[in-house]
Amino acid sequence: MKIKVSEINTILETLKDSYPLVKTQLEHASPFQLLIAVILSAQCTDRQVNKVTPVLFSSYPDPESLAKASLKNIQTIIYSTGFYKHKSKYIKACARSLLEDHKGIVPENRDALVSLPGVGRKTANVVLSAAFGWQTIVVDTHVLRISNRLGLTENKDPAKVEQDLMVLIPQEKWNDFSLQLIYFGRDICDAKKPLCSKCPLQGLCPSVATGIL
């Protein structure tokens, strides 16, 4: 990677100016609710998940009640999030695993989190960041796409992108940086139709310079 420290600092400053206050947009009242919401957010917008989770948690507010719920009832509630059959199995099994292996408490440990059904590294990082205050790099589709476009990484594998960004970005900025890129991807750097003419980073973006987007 040939990006300069000064360029990284400019990117960080520009993102902070554009998005000074950032937090996960998934509504939740506990680490458990956040964990389930993140699982449901796969291939679904946060807005849609936020329409579903109040209904889900009003019926099943904790791991014990969700673990005992029927798959049919869960599927009916979460249908609009997509892939509802798979997600219903994951969140029910996840709740059961929390009960059996962690006394119903969401673990503040990455290895323990990724051992839960339906939980990968991205989901674990979101929970560690938003629920427990850890500094993590969350690599979703926005972060992956924009990091490549800006020349922060040449990798396509999320785990490798995470490692590249952890080297480039100061640790105390990991949480905000991830969320700022997510906001930026939704507002400006769209996957199919990026608004390059409105982009505050266009002067630093090698993809704009080469026309490769």
PLY file of the C-alpha trace (Angstrom):
ply
format ascii 1.0
element vertex 213
property float x
property float y
property float z
element edge 212
property int vertex1
property int vertex2
end_header
0.00 0.00 0.00
1.39 3.38 -1.03
-0.95 5.67 0.86
0.82 8.31 2.93
0.28 9.02 6.60
-0.72 12.57 5.71
-3.39 11.23 3.37
-4.74 8.92 6.06
-4.90 11.84 8.48
-6.81 13.90 5.91
-9.27 11.05 5.38
-9.81 10.73 9.12
-10.28 14.47 9.58
-12.67 14.71 6.64
-14.79 11.82 7.87
-14.90 13.31 11.36
-16.01 16.67 9.95
-18.76 14.96 7.96
-19.85 12.58 10.74
-18.72 13.93 14.13
-21.11 11.78 16.18
-21.60 8.19 15.12
-23.12 5.11 16.71
-24.69 1.90 15.52
-28.13 2.53 14.08
-29.46 -0.78 15.34
-31.78 -0.02 18.23
-31.17 -2.11 21.34
-31.50 -2.02 25.11
-28.96 -4.70 26.04
-26.00 -6.65 24.63
-28.39 -9.55 23.98
-30.75 -7.41 21.92
-27.83 -5.97 19.97
-26.43 -9.43 19.26
-29.74 -10.66 17.86
-30.25 -7.44 15.89
-26.85 -7.75 14.23
-27.58 -11.34 13.20
-30.86 -10.16 11.69
-29.12 -7.31 9.85
-27.32 -9.65 7.44
-28.49 -8.75 3.92
-30.99 -6.34 5.45
-31.08 -2.65 6.30
-30.82 -1.42 9.87
-34.07 0.44 9.34
-35.94 -2.74 8.55
-34.38 -4.60 11.47
-35.49 -1.78 13.76
-39.07 -2.32 12.63
-38.87 -6.00 13.55
-36.93 -6.14 16.81
-39.47 -4.30 19.02
-42.02 -6.96 18.15
-39.51 -9.77 18.59
-38.23 -8.57 21.96
-41.68 -7.77 23.31
-42.44 -11.49 22.96
-38.96 -12.85 23.63
-36.99 -10.32 25.72
-34.20 -12.63 26.89
-32.22 -15.72 25.86
-34.44 -18.08 27.86
-37.68 -17.02 26.19
-36.14 -16.90 22.71
-34.57 -20.34 23.13
-38.01 -21.75 23.98
-39.83 -19.96 21.14
-41.17 -21.93 18.20
-39.37 -21.44 14.90
-42.70 -20.71 13.24
-43.41 -17.80 15.58
-39.91 -16.39 15.12
-40.15 -16.72 11.35
-43.46 -14.87 11.28
-41.95 -11.95 13.18
-38.64 -11.68 11.30
-39.94 -12.56 7.83
-39.33 -9.08 6.40
-35.59 -9.18 7.21
-34.99 -11.80 4.52
-33.49 -15.28 4.80
-35.91 -15.67 7.69
-35.72 -19.46 7.88
-31.96 -19.46 8.36
-32.01 -16.44 10.68
-34.73 -17.93 12.88
-32.62 -21.06 13.39
-29.53 -19.00 14.12
-31.07 -16.69 16.70
-32.89 -19.53 18.49
-29.70 -21.61 18.59
-27.70 -18.56 19.66
-30.07 -17.96 22.57
-29.81 -21.61 23.58
-26.02 -21.48 23.43
-25.98 -18.36 25.61
-28.02 -20.23 28.20
-26.06 -23.46 28.09
-22.55 -22.06 27.79
-22.65 -18.55 29.25
-25.45 -18.54 31.85
-27.58 -16.36 29.57
-25.02 -13.57 29.46
-23.48 -12.27 26.23
-19.72 -12.85 26.62
-17.33 -9.93 26.38
-14.85 -12.07 24.47
-14.36 -12.35 20.72
-13.55 -16.05 20.63
-16.59 -16.86 22.76
-18.81 -14.67 20.60
-17.75 -16.21 17.28
-18.42 -19.66 18.74
-22.12 -18.76 18.99
-24.42 -19.90 16.15
-24.85 -17.23 13.48
-22.03 -15.06 14.82
-19.01 -14.24 12.68
-16.16 -11.85 13.29
-18.06 -8.82 11.98
-21.01 -9.46 14.29
-18.66 -10.06 17.23
-16.84 -6.80 16.54
-20.10 -4.84 16.42
-21.16 -6.26 19.78
-17.76 -5.69 21.38
-17.73 -2.12 20.10
-21.32 -0.97 20.66
-22.17 -3.00 23.76
-18.85 -3.15 25.59
-16.86 -0.17 24.34
-14.03 -2.08 22.69
-12.15 -0.45 19.83
-12.76 -2.67 16.80
-12.71 -2.43 13.03
-16.04 -3.62 11.67
-15.71 -4.64 8.03
-19.11 -4.68 6.37
-19.77 -4.23 2.65
-19.39 -0.43 2.89
-16.09 -0.57 4.76
-14.76 -3.23 2.39
-15.74 -1.31 -0.74
-14.60 2.14 0.36
-11.32 0.93 1.84
-10.45 -0.57 -1.53
-11.56 2.50 -3.45
-9.46 4.79 -1.24
-6.41 2.56 -1.58
-6.32 1.66 2.11
-6.14 -2.01 1.19
-5.83 -4.22 -1.85
-7.50 -7.19 -0.16
-11.04 -8.40 -0.71
-11.22 -10.78 2.24
-12.86 -8.99 5.21
-10.46 -10.48 7.76
-7.44 -9.28 5.77
-9.01 -5.86 5.24
-9.56 -5.62 8.99
-5.91 -6.39 9.63
-4.77 -3.82 7.04
-6.95 -1.12 8.57
-5.80 -1.95 12.09
-2.26 -1.13 10.98
-3.18 2.13 9.22
-5.77 3.60 11.57
-4.92 4.65 15.15
-6.59 2.26 17.57
-8.50 4.97 19.42
-10.26 5.81 16.14
-11.24 2.29 15.06
-14.88 2.45 16.20
-15.61 5.87 14.75
-13.75 5.14 11.53
-15.77 2.01 10.81
-19.07 3.75 11.47
-18.05 6.85 9.52
-17.27 4.72 6.48
-20.65 3.00 6.83
-22.44 6.37 6.96
-20.29 7.63 4.08
-21.10 4.55 1.99
-24.81 5.07 2.48
-24.70 8.80 1.71
-21.98 9.24 -0.93
-19.89 6.24 -1.94
-22.63 3.98 -3.25
-21.68 0.60 -4.67
-23.20 1.21 -8.10
-23.59 4.98 -8.36
-21.07 6.79 -6.18
-21.62 10.54 -5.96
-18.02 11.40 -6.79
-18.81 15.02 -7.70
-20.09 15.57 -4.16
-17.41 13.52 -2.42
-15.18 15.44 0.02
-12.49 12.79 -0.52
-12.39 12.85 -4.31
-9.02 14.60 -4.35
-7.48 11.70 -2.42
-9.35 8.87 -4.12
-7.23 6.83 -6.56
-10.38 5.22 -7.94
-11.65 8.60 -9.11
-8.28 9.42 -10.65
-8.14 6.15 -12.60
-11.86 5.96 -13.32
-12.07 2.51 -11.73
-15.22 2.31 -9.61
0 1
1 2
2 3
3 4
4 5
5 6
6 7
7 8
8 9
9 10
10 11
11 12
12 13
13 14
14 15
15 16
16 17
17 18
18 19
19 20
20 21
21 22
22 23
23 24
24 25
25 26
26 27
27 28
28 29
29 30
30 31
31 32
32 33
33 34
34 35
35 36
36 37
37 38
38 39
39 40
40 41
41 42
42 43
43 44
44 45
45 46
46 47
47 48
48 49
49 50
50 51
51 52
52 53
53 54
54 55
55 56
56 57
57 58
58 59
59 60
60 61
61 62
62 63
63 64
64 65
65 66
66 67
67 68
68 69
69 70
70 71
71 72
72 73
73 74
74 75
75 76
76 77
77 78
78 79
79 80
80 81
81 82
82 83
83 84
84 85
85 86
86 87
87 88
88 89
89 90
90 91
91 92
92 93
93 94
94 95
95 96
96 97
97 98
98 99
99 100
100 101
101 102
102 103
103 104
104 105
105 106
106 107
107 108
108 109
109 110
110 111
111 112
112 113
113 114
114 115
115 116
116 117
117 118
118 119
119 120
120 121
121 122
122 123
123 124
124 125
125 126
126 127
127 128
128 129
129 130
130 131
131 132
132 133
133 134
134 135
135 136
136 137
137 138
138 139
139 140
140 141
141 142
142 143
143 144
144 145
145 146
146 147
147 148
148 149
149 150
150 151
151 152
152 153
153 154
154 155
155 156
156 157
157 158
158 159
159 160
160 161
161 162
162 163
163 164
164 165
165 166
166 167
167 168
168 169
169 170
170 171
171 172
172 173
173 174
174 175
175 176
176 177
177 178
178 179
179 180
180 181
181 182
182 183
183 184
184 185
185 186
186 187
187 188
188 189
189 190
190 191
191 192
192 193
193 194
194 195
195 196
196 197
197 198
198 199
199 200
200 201
201 202
202 203
203 204
204 205
205 206
206 207
207 208
208 209
209 210
210 211
211 212
